[in-house]
Amino acid sequence: MQANKLRRLAASVLKCGKSKIWISPDALDRLKEAMTKEDVRLLIKDGVIRWKKESGHSRGRARVLQAKKRKGRKSGEGKRSGTKKARVKQRLRWIANVRAQRAVLRKLRAEDQLKGEFTYAKLYNMVKGGYFKGKKQLEQLATGGGK
């Protein structure tokens, strides 16, 4: 049988397109003898005729991009849509800030570095009230670095 007719039969048996059919160039004599769909099924079973798998979308570029984002890249002003408050809730930002300041306060108390009129309890309440902008300001005031 001619190769193009064989390809068409194989495509109908395998339920795929003609372009997806692979025919082994080594078994040309067996291909000439094939006449019916049953013969084609036998050739498929023997591996003379095969179905080419579809190539999917590559995720390679997506993985590279994901790795960069994990590192903190690709998050400049041009990539942002939404205000600062919309991107990170104010309450969550406040919680993170307060936890960081309280950790610094505990560290200073453990190292016995609290100087001046500020006791641990007073500084703790100042942190709670949002007195400090960040950890550095808290450290400066607690260690007597300036008022």
C-alpha positions in Angstrom: 0.0 0.0 0.0 1.2 3.5 -0.7 2.6 5.4 2.3 0.1 8.3 2.2 -2.9 5.9 2.2 -1.3 3.9 5.0 -0.7 7.1 7.0 -4.4 8.0 6.5 -5.5 4.6 7.8 -3.2 4.7 10.7 -4.5 8.2 11.6 -8.0 7.0 11.7 -7.1 3.9 13.8 -5.1 6.0 16.3 -7.6 8.8 16.2 -5.1 11.6 15.5 -4.0 13.7 12.5 -1.9 12.4 9.6 1.0 14.6 10.5 1.2 12.9 13.9 1.9 9.4 12.4 5.5 8.1 12.5 6.3 5.2 10.1 9.5 3.2 10.6 11.7 3.5 7.5 13.2 0.0 8.3 10.1 -2.0 7.7 9.1 -0.8 4.2 8.5 -4.4 2.9 5.9 -5.0 5.7 4.2 -1.7 4.9 3.7 -2.7 1.3 1.9 -5.9 2.3 -0.5 -4.1 4.6 -4.0 -3.7 3.1 -6.6 -3.5 5.8 -7.1 -1.6 9.0 -6.4 -4.9 10.8 -3.0 -5.0 9.2 -2.4 -1.5 10.3 -3.4 -2.4 13.9 -0.8 -5.2 13.8 1.9 -2.8 12.6 1.0 -0.4 15.4 1.2 -3.3 17.9 4.6 -4.3 16.6 5.8 -0.6 16.8 6.3 -0.1 13.1 3.8 2.7 13.1 3.6 5.0 16.1 1.8 8.1 17.2 4.0 11.2 17.8 3.2 12.8 21.1 2.1 16.4 21.1 4.7 18.8 22.4 3.2 20.9 25.2 4.1 24.5 26.2 7.5 24.7 27.8 7.6 25.9 31.4 11.3 26.6 31.3 10.9 30.4 30.9 8.2 30.4 33.5 10.4 28.6 36.0 13.3 31.1 35.5 10.9 34.0 36.0 9.5 32.4 39.1 13.0 32.0 40.6 13.8 35.7 39.9 10.5 36.7 41.6 11.4 34.5 44.6 14.7 36.4 44.9 12.8 39.6 45.0 13.4 40.8 41.4 10.7 42.0 39.0 8.9 44.0 41.7 9.8 47.5 40.8 7.3 50.4 40.5 6.4 49.5 36.9 5.2 46.1 38.0 2.9 47.4 40.7 -0.8 48.0 40.3 -2.6 49.2 43.4 -1.6 51.4 46.2 0.8 50.4 49.0 -2.2 49.9 51.3 -3.9 47.7 48.7 -0.8 45.5 48.2 -0.1 44.9 51.9 -2.8 45.5 54.5 -1.9 48.2 57.0 -2.7 45.9 59.9 -0.3 43.2 58.7 2.4 45.8 58.2 1.8 47.2 61.7 2.0 43.6 63.2 5.3 42.9 61.4 6.7 46.2 62.5 5.7 45.7 66.2 6.9 42.1 66.3 10.3 43.2 65.0 10.5 46.0 67.5 9.5 43.8 70.4 12.2 41.2 69.4 14.8 44.0 69.5 13.5 45.1 72.9 13.8 41.5 74.2 17.3 41.3 72.9 18.3 44.6 74.5 16.9 43.5 77.8 18.6 40.1 77.7 22.0 41.9 76.9 21.2 44.4 79.7 21.7 47.4 77.3 18.7 49.5 78.4 20.1 52.8 79.5 18.6 56.0 81.1 15.1 56.5 82.3 13.6 54.0 79.9 12.5 50.7 81.5 11.5 47.7 79.5 7.8 48.2 80.3 7.9 51.8 79.3 9.6 51.1 76.0 7.2 48.2 75.4 4.2 50.5 75.8 5.8 53.0 73.5 6.2 50.3 70.8 2.6 49.4 71.4 1.5 53.0 70.9 3.5 53.3 67.6 6.0 55.8 68.9 8.9 54.4 66.9 9.3 54.5 63.1 11.4 51.3 63.1 13.9 49.2 65.0 16.8 51.6 64.6 15.0 54.4 66.3 14.1 52.1 69.1 17.7 50.9 69.6 19.0 54.5 69.6 16.6 55.7 72.3 16.9 52.5 74.4 20.7 52.5 74.4 21.0 56.3 75.2 22.1 57.2 71.6 19.8 60.2 71.5 16.4 61.5 72.2 
